[in-house]
Amino acid sequence: MMASVSFVLPVLNESAAIAARLADLRERFPSDELIVVDGGSDDDTAALASPLCDQLVQSARGRALQMNAGAAAAHGEYLLFLHADTRPGVDAQSLQHYLVQRPGWGFCRVRLSGEEWWARVISRFMNTRSRVTRVATGDQMLFLKRELFHETGGFDSIPLMEDVAYSKRLRRLAAPCVIHEPVTTSSRRWREQGVLRTVVQMWCLRLAYALGVSPQRLHHHYYGG
C-alpha cells in the first residue's frame, strides 16, 4: 500500500525560488500534499506560493516553529521537511520504494549545486558525516512518520540546530532510512560567504553545540539577535 506524503516547506523571503520549487514538486509528486509555512515574509513569497500549494500556513518566524506548524496542518502518513532551495533526487515512484517498508524516519544524501571541485568534496564529507553519526541537517530532507512526529513532540523550539537536535533524539529510537538519491541543495551560501569561511563557521557551530553552547547563544553570536 502506498504511503501518503506531505511536503512541508518553511520559507522566509523566498520569492525568487518558491514558485519554481512548488511547480517542480507538483509535477513530480502530483498526488502528494504541499504545505508552505511562511514565517512573515516581507516580499511576495506568500502570494506566489498560495496558488501552487495545498495549504499556506502563517507562523511565527523560526524554522523549528514553522516546521511544527506545517506538521500540525499536514494529513500525510509521512512528513517530508524540505527547504525552498533544495530539490529532491527521488521522484514519486522512487520515494514509495523507500516508504513501502514503513521506516520510522530518515533523510537523503546531499549534493551541492554546481560542478566545482569544492562542491563535490564538501558534499562527500557531509554524506560521510551524516552516515556515521546518523544525524541529518535541514538540507537533507528529513522525513518521518506523522504519528512518530507527534509522539516525539516535533522539533525543539530553538533558533538553531533544531535538525541536529531532532536527529539525535530520533536515532535513539531507530536507525534512519537513508535515501540514496541525493537532494540537490543550493551552494549559494558558500559562494557568497566564501568556501573556507563557510566550512569553518559550520564546523565551529556544530562543535560549540556539541560542547554544550546553547542554540540561542550560537544564533546570537553568528547571526545577531
C-alpha positions in Angstrom: 0.0 0.0 0.0 1.3 3.4 -1.0 2.2 5.9 1.8 0.6 9.3 1.7 3.1 12.1 1.8 3.1 15.8 3.0 5.9 18.1 2.0 6.4 20.9 4.5 8.4 23.9 3.3 9.4 26.5 5.8 10.0 29.8 4.0 11.1 33.4 4.6 11.5 35.8 1.8 11.9 33.1 -0.9 10.1 34.9 -3.7 13.0 34.2 -6.1 12.7 30.5 -5.7 9.4 29.4 -4.3 7.2 29.3 -7.4 9.7 27.2 -9.4 10.2 24.8 -6.5 6.5 24.3 -6.0 5.8 23.8 -9.7 8.6 21.2 -9.8 7.2 19.4 -6.8 3.7 19.5 -8.2 4.8 18.0 -11.5 6.9 15.2 -9.9 4.7 14.5 -6.9 1.2 15.2 -8.2 -0.7 13.2 -5.5 1.2 14.5 -2.5 0.3 17.3 -0.2 2.3 20.6 -0.5 2.4 22.8 2.6 4.2 26.1 2.7 4.8 27.7 6.1 5.6 31.4 5.8 7.4 33.0 8.7 6.4 36.6 8.0 8.0 37.3 4.6 8.0 40.9 3.6 8.3 40.1 -0.1 5.9 38.2 -2.5 6.6 34.7 -1.2 3.1 34.1 0.3 1.3 35.5 -2.8 3.4 33.4 -5.2 3.1 30.2 -3.1 -0.6 30.3 -2.4 -2.0 29.2 -5.8 0.7 26.5 -6.1 0.4 24.7 -2.8 -2.4 22.8 -0.9 -2.0 24.8 2.3 -0.3 28.1 3.0 0.2 28.4 6.8 1.3 31.5 8.6 3.6 31.1 11.5 5.9 32.9 13.9 9.4 33.2 12.4 11.8 30.4 13.1 12.4 27.2 11.1 11.5 24.9 14.0 8.3 26.8 14.8 7.4 26.9 11.1 8.0 23.2 10.6 6.0 22.3 13.7 3.1 24.5 12.4 3.3 22.8 9.0 3.3 19.3 10.6 0.2 20.2 12.6 -1.7 21.0 9.4 -0.5 18.0 7.4 -2.6 15.0 6.6 0.0 12.6 5.1 1.3 9.5 6.7 4.8 10.8 6.2 6.1 14.3 6.7 9.0 15.5 4.4 10.7 18.7 5.5 12.2 20.5 2.5 14.0 23.8 2.1 12.9 26.0 -0.7 16.3 25.9 -2.3 16.6 22.1 -2.2 15.3 19.7 -4.9 14.6 16.0 -4.1 16.6 13.5 -6.2 13.8 10.9 -6.0 10.5 11.0 -7.9 7.2 9.8 -6.5 7.7 6.2 -7.5 11.2 6.0 -6.1 10.1 7.6 -2.9 7.5 5.0 -2.4 10.1 2.3 -2.8 11.7 3.6 0.4 8.5 4.1 2.2 6.9 0.8 1.5 8.7 -0.8 4.5 7.3 2.0 6.7 10.6 3.3 8.2 10.2 5.5 11.2 12.4 8.3 10.0 15.2 9.0 7.6 16.9 11.6 5.4 18.6 11.9 2.0 22.1 12.1 0.8 23.0 15.6 -0.3 24.7 17.2 -3.3 25.7 20.8 -3.5 24.7 22.5 -6.7 27.5 23.4 -9.2 30.3 21.4 -10.7 33.3 22.9 -8.8 35.6 20.5 -7.1 35.0 22.0 -3.7 31.2 21.4 -4.0 31.9 17.7 -4.6 34.4 17.4 -1.7 32.0 19.2 0.7 29.1 17.0 -0.4 31.2 13.9 0.2 32.2 15.0 3.7 28.6 15.9 4.5 27.3 12.5 3.4 30.1 10.7 5.3 29.4 12.6 8.5 25.6 12.0 8.3 26.1 8.3 7.6 28.5 7.8 10.5 26.7 10.0 13.1 23.1 9.2 11.8 22.4 13.0 12.1 20.8 15.0 9.3 20.9 18.7 8.6 18.0 20.6 7.3 19.3 20.4 3.7 18.9 16.6 3.7 15.0 16.5 3.5 14.5 14.9 6.9 11.3 12.7 6.9 9.4 10.7 9.4 6.0 9.2 10.1 3.5 11.9 11.2 2.5 9.6 14.1 6.1 9.5 15.3 6.4 13.2 14.9 3.6 13.8 17.3 4.7 11.1 19.7 8.1 12.7 20.0 6.9 16.3 20.2 8.3 17.5 16.9 11.3 19.9 16.6 12.6 21.6 19.7 11.7 25.3 19.7 15.2 26.6 19.4 16.6 29.1 16.9 19.4 26.9 15.5 20.4 23.2 15.4 16.8 22.1 15.5 17.5 19.5 12.8 20.6 18.1 14.6 18.8 18.0 18.0 15.8 16.1 16.5 18.0 13.6 14.6 19.8 12.8 17.9 16.5 12.1 19.6 15.2 10.0 16.7 18.4 7.9 16.3 17.8 6.7 19.9 14.5 5.2 18.7 15.5 3.6 15.4 18.2 3.7 12.7 17.4 6.1 9.9 16.4 5.1 6.4 18.9 6.9 4.1 17.6 7.7 0.6 20.5 7.1 -1.8 19.4 9.6 -4.5 20.8 12.9 -3.2 18.8 16.1 -2.8 20.4 19.0 -4.7 20.7 22.0 -2.5 21.9 25.5 -3.3 25.6 26.3 -2.8 24.8 30.0 -2.7 25.9 30.3 0.9 29.4 29.0 0.1 29.7 31.2 -3.0 28.6 34.4 -1.2 30.4 34.0 2.1 33.4 32.1 0.8 34.0 28.4 0.8 36.6 28.2 3.6 34.8 30.7 5.8 31.5 28.9 5.5 33.1 25.5 6.2 34.9 26.8 9.3 31.8 28.5 10.5 29.6 25.4 10.1 32.1 23.2 11.9 32.5 25.7 14.7 28.8 25.9 15.2 28.5 22.1 15.4 31.5 21.8 17.7 30.2 24.5 20.0 26.7 22.9 20.1 28.3 19.5 20.9 30.2 21.1 23.7 27.0 22.5 25.3 26.8 26.0 24.0 23.1 26.9 23.8 21.4 27.3 20.4 20.2 30.8 21.5 23.8 31.9 22.2 25.1 30.4 18.9 22.4 32.1 16.9 23.1 35.5 18.6 26.8 35.1 18.1 26.8 34.1 14.4 23.7 35.8 13.1 22.9 38.6 15.5 19.8 38.7 17.7 
